[in-house]
Amino acid sequence: MKLRDLVEAGALQLAEAGVAFGHGTHNAFDEAAWLVLWKLGLPLDTDLDALQGGGQDISAAQQAEVDALLHARIHTRRPAAYLTREAWLQGVSFYVDERAIVPRSLIAEPLASGDIDAWLDPATHNVLDLCTGNGSLAVLAALAWPDVQVDAADISTDALEVARINVERHGLQERIRLIASDGLSAVPGPYDLILCNPPYVNARAMAELPPEYRAEPALALDGNAGGGTDGMDFIRRLLRDAAAHLTPHGVLVLEIGNERQHFEQAFAELESVWLDTSAGADQVLLLTRDALAASFPSP
Ligand SMILES: C[S@@+](CC[C@H](N)C(=O)[O-])C[C@H]1O[C@@H](n2cnc3c(N)ncnc32)[C@H](O)[C@@H]1O
């Protein structure tokens, strides 16, 4: 069998099994390509369409190994990244395991494109990645802005252990400090920039999550930890406290996924700047300290 045929057969298997995507790929072909190429030790960016004659011959032993991996993906319904122990964001590789959510934050896009830069004070030095999970946004921020120091905070010490692996993988121990913190409670500040991809999934959507998402820590997704249902429990607390943790020209960049309706219902008066992402211009927003202070005046 040729490489391309193996990927196509794998895609068919994944599609027929009805697995869910969204942890690095959005369709069966891309997911099969990832798993096949990874298992065979081939570059993950191999252009399968450009392969002459369908690419290299795959031995029976190699096919058996790929089959076992696809079987695990289908029967455990764990995201591919938990099986390969690796995820990619903006071309940067991250270690991941079940202690942390699979990194896929859309904040990585305006961070890489420079869209956030226009809002930053030239003297920007202190950055916080709140809800850091496996540390991917903290690492991307440190790589994008060589002069900044980054605090990476999470309530989950499990997630912070995974983040530590990534900080070391990228040699950023001198520039990223890991902090166990419930929201902003234990971070020093003030910060010139706070990045935050928090738990924001509403209660109804939580109840309907496919198994791939239930394989991730619920703490990372469930935005109703305070007993609410609209997914905004963490964000309510964050927005109330954020201005006090920002420098005068500081900004908060916040991801809310598909929860724009709930966000706008909860924070109708807030002056938000929506940032473009590949998933639309209603998933990531930017809030200035002034806008936060106007909506949430300090007591
Ligand atoms: C959606 S995940 C984002 C992880 C990572 N930033 C990323 O984009 O892949 C949300 C993270 O928030 C953390 N978290 C949940 N509640 C928290 C709280 N009260 N304080 C701090 N972190 C919290 C979870 O442990 C999880 O790692």
The ligand as an ORCA input file, in Angstrom:
! r2SCAN-3c Opt
* xyz 0 1
  C      -9.416     26.605     28.236
  S      -8.062     26.052     29.248
  C      -6.779     27.025     28.520
  C      -5.413     26.431     28.643
  C      -4.351     27.116     27.784
  N      -4.242     28.534     28.052
  C      -4.637     26.882     26.331
  O      -5.080     27.829     25.665
  O      -4.436     25.755     25.866
  C      -8.433     26.837     30.769
  C      -7.423     26.678     31.893
  O      -7.930     27.407     33.011
  C      -7.573     26.743     34.201
  N      -8.473     27.225     35.257
  C      -9.746     26.847     35.512
  N     -10.234     27.527     36.574
  C      -9.249     28.360     36.983
  C      -9.141     29.315     38.046
  N     -10.144     29.541     38.887
  N      -7.988     29.980     38.171
  C      -6.936     29.758     37.328
  N      -6.972     28.856     36.322
  C      -8.128     28.185     36.145
  C      -7.696     25.283     33.854
  O      -6.935     24.483     34.727
  C      -7.194     25.268     32.406
  O      -5.825     24.954     32.364
*
